[in-house]
Amino acid sequence: MREVDASAIVDAIKKLCMEANYDLEPDMLRAFDRALTTERSAAGRQVLQTLKDNARMAQTKRMPYCQDTGVVVCFVELGQEVHLTGGGLDEAINEGVRQGYTEGYLRASIVRSPFDRVNTGDNTPAVIHVDVVPGATLRFSLMAKGGGCENRSKYKMLTPADGLEGVKGWILECVRTAGPDACPPLIVGVGVGGTFEKAAILSKKALFRELGSPNPDPAIGAIEREVLERANRLGIGPQGYGGDTTAFGVHILAAPCHITSLPVAVTIECHAHRHKEVTL
C-alpha cells in the first residue's frame, strides 16, 4: 500500500489551476497553427492570429488567457493500492483550487447555490469525478471550464431508430445553435450511450484526448472526421466572424446502453480549452 499525503494533492491541484489558466497545452497551439494555414477568411485568420498571440502573452506574463477562469472539473484516477493520509480527497482538491485561484489572481466564478447566487469567493467547490483503478498511482485530469461554452452544451435522449445519422445530426445541431456564443473555434466532446448521467460524464472526459490525435476506435474516428468536416462547413468561423474554422475537433466516447435508449450528450468547449494533467 502506497501512502499519499493530502498536502501533495493540494500542491498539485493548486499548480494545475494556475497553469491551466496561464499555459495552453501544445496541442491547442498546434491547432491554431494548422487553422492559420487552411482558413480562407481574412477576418477568420486575423482572429486566429489574435487568439494565438493572446495565448503567448498569457504564458509570458503569467496572466489568465481569458477573464472567465471557469469552474474546475477534476477527473481522478485513484489507484486501489493508494492510501490517502492527512485529509480527505475532496477536501484536498478543493483546498488546492482555493489556493490556486486566490494566489493566482484568478476570477472566482462559483456561487454557493443556484438560487441565492452568492459567490463562494474562492472558486470552490470543484466538480469531482473519481474512478478507482488498479495500481498505486494517483492521476488528476483538470479542466477550467468556461461558463459561456458550458451554457451551450446539450443533452438529448434519441431513440435507437434515430441511429447514427441521428447522432451526427444532433451533434451538428448543437454546434450550429452554439454559434458565436461559445467562443469558437470549438472542441466538441460527445458521450454516446450509457445512461443519462453516464453520457454527460463521457462527453466531458472525451475532451481530455489530445487534439488532433486519432480515436482508438477507427469506426468512431471516421464519424469524428465527418462531423468535424460538416461543422466547419457551417461557416460560423473563429469567434463567429465567418470562415472555415468553426471547430478544432470532435471527440467521441461511447458506452453500452439499454436496448431502448440512445443517449447523446454534447459538451461544447471554447477555443481556450484549458486543461492539465498530473500523476502523483
N, C-alpha and C positions, 0 to 999 in steps of 0.2 A: 504494500500500500504506500503510495506516494503522498506526502503532505504538501499542501499549498496554502500559504497564509493569505488571509483576506487582504492584507496590505499590498501584496503583489498584484492582486486583481484591481484594487483601487488605483494603483500607479499605472497599470496597463490601460485601463479604461480612460483615465484622465488624459494620457498621452494620445490615445486613439481619437478622442473627441476633438482635441486641438488640431491634430494632424489631418483629420478628415476635412476640417473646415479650411485649412490653410493650403494643403497639398493635394491637388487632384492626382489620381492614380495615372501611371504611364499609359494605360490602355485608353483613357479618356483623351489625353493629349495626342495620342496617335490617331484617334477618331477625328479630331479637329483637322489634323494634317491631311488625312485621307479625303475628308469632305472638301477641303480647300482646293484639291486637285480635280474634283468632279462637279462642284457646284457651278452652274451656268449663270445664275442670277448675280448681278453686280452687288445688289443690296444684300443678298444672302452671303456672298463672300466677305463683304465688309463686316457683317455681324459675326461671322465665324472667326475672323481675324481679331475682332474686338474681344470676343469671349476667350480666345487663346491668350491674348495679351493680358487680360484680366487674371487668368489663371497664373501666369508668370509673376504678375505683380503681387498677388495674394501670397505666393510662395516666398518671394524675396522679402517682402515687407512684413510677413507673418501677420496678415490680416485676413478676415473671412472672405472667401470667394464670393459669397452672397450674404446680404443682410439677414435673410431668413436662414438661420443656422439650424433649423429643423428640430424634429423630435428624434430622439435617439432610439433606434431599433437595433436590438442586440440578439444575435443568434449565438447560442452557446453549445459547444460540443464538450460535454463533461465525461471524461474517461471514468469508467466504473471502478478503476483502481485508484482514483484520486480522492483524498480526504481533505476537506477544507477545514482550516483551523483559524481561530481568531475572529470569527464572524460568519454571517450567512452570505450566500451567493448574491441574492438580490440586493441586500444592503450594501455589499461591497461595490457592485456595479453602479448603483445609484450614487454612492459617495464619490466614485470616480467621475461620473457625469457632473455632479455638483462642483467638484474641484476644477474639472476641465473647463466648464462653461463660465465659472466665476473668474478663475485665474487667466483664462484665455480671452476674456472680454467678449464672450460670445452671447448673442441675444437669448434671453430666457423667453421661450415661446409656449410653455406648458401651463394650462390652467388646472386648478385642483379639481374642478367639477365642470361638466359641460353645461351646467345650469347657472351657477353663480359667477362663473368666468373670472375667478380671482387667480392671478398669476402666482405660481409657486415661487418664483423669483430666482430659481437656480436650474431650470430646465429639467427637473425631475418630476415624476418618475419616468424612467425609460420603459420602453416596451421590450420585454424579455421573453425569448423562446429558448427552451432548454431541451436538448436531446442527449440522452445517456448513451455513450458509445463504448466499444471495447478499448482497453488500453489505459495508459497512465498520463495522458496529455489533457490539457485544458485549452480549448480554442475559442476565440471570440471573433465574430464577424460583425462589425458595427457599421451602421448606416445613419447619417444625419439626413433625415427625410423631410424635405421642404413641404410646407403646407399647400402651396398653390398646385403642385402636381399631384399631391396626395388627394386633394379635393376632386380631382378629375379621374381618380381610379374608380372602377365599377365592377359589379358582380352580376352574373345572370345565370339562372338555372335553366339551361337549354334542355330539350328532350333528346333522347337518343336518335330520333328521326331527323333532327337538325343536322346531325353528323358533322363531318369535317368541314364542309362548306359553311355550316352554321357557326362553327368555332372561328373560322377565319373571318367571316363577315362581322362577327361580334367584336373581335379584336380591332378590326379596321374602323368600326363604328366608334369605338372608344377613342381611338386616335383622332378621328375626324371631329368628334364633339369636344375633345380637349382643346383642339385648335391652338391659338397662341397663348391661352390662359396658363398652360402648364410649362411655359418657357422651353419650347423646342430649340434644338433637336432633342428628341425624347429617347429614352431607353424604356422599352416596354417589357415588363415582367408578366408572364402568363402562367397561371396554375390551372390545369385541366384535370378533372376527376376528383377522387376523394369524396369529401363531404363539403358542406357549406364552409366550415372553418378551415378545413384542410386545403382547399383550393386557394383560399386567400393567403395562407401562410406560404404555400408553394410559390405563389406569384411574387412575393417579397424575396424569398430565398433565391429565385431564379436570377435576380438582379446581381447577385454576387459572382456569377460566372464572368470570366474575363471577356471584355467586349471585343468582338471580332474572332473569338475562338469558336470552333465548331461544336455543335451539340454532340454529346457522346452517342446519341441515337441518330443515325443518319436519316431515318424517315422523318423524325421530328425536325432535324436540321433543315430538311428540304422545305418543310412548312414555314419555318422561321424565315428562310431566304425569300420565299414567295410573298409572305405577308409584309416583310420589310420593303421589298420592291414596290408592292402596291401602296404601302403607306407613303413612300416617297414620291409617288405619282399624284398624291392628293394636292400637292402644290402649296401646302401651308408654309413650309420653309423655316429657316432659322428665325426664331423669335416672332414668327408669323408674318415676316416681310415677303414671303413668297420664295419659291425656289425648289431645288431638288432634294434638300436635306431636311425632311420633317422628322426623321428618326435615325438614330445611330445604330440601333439594334433591337431585335425582338428575341427574347429568351423565354423558352417554354419548359416547364417541368410538368410531368404527368404522373398520375397515380391511379390505381384501381378504383373502381366506383361501383355503385349499386346498378343492377340491370335496368332500372327505370330512370337513372339520373345521368346528366351530363353537365356538371357544374363547371363554370368558367369564370375565373377571377382575373382581372387585368389591373395590375399596378402600374400607374404612369409615373415615370421618373424624369426629372428635368435634366438639362444639359450639364448641371453641376455634378450629379451622381457621386456624392461624397461618401466614400466607403473605405474602410481599412480593416485589416485582419491581423491577428497576432496569436501565436501559440505559446503557452507557458509550459 
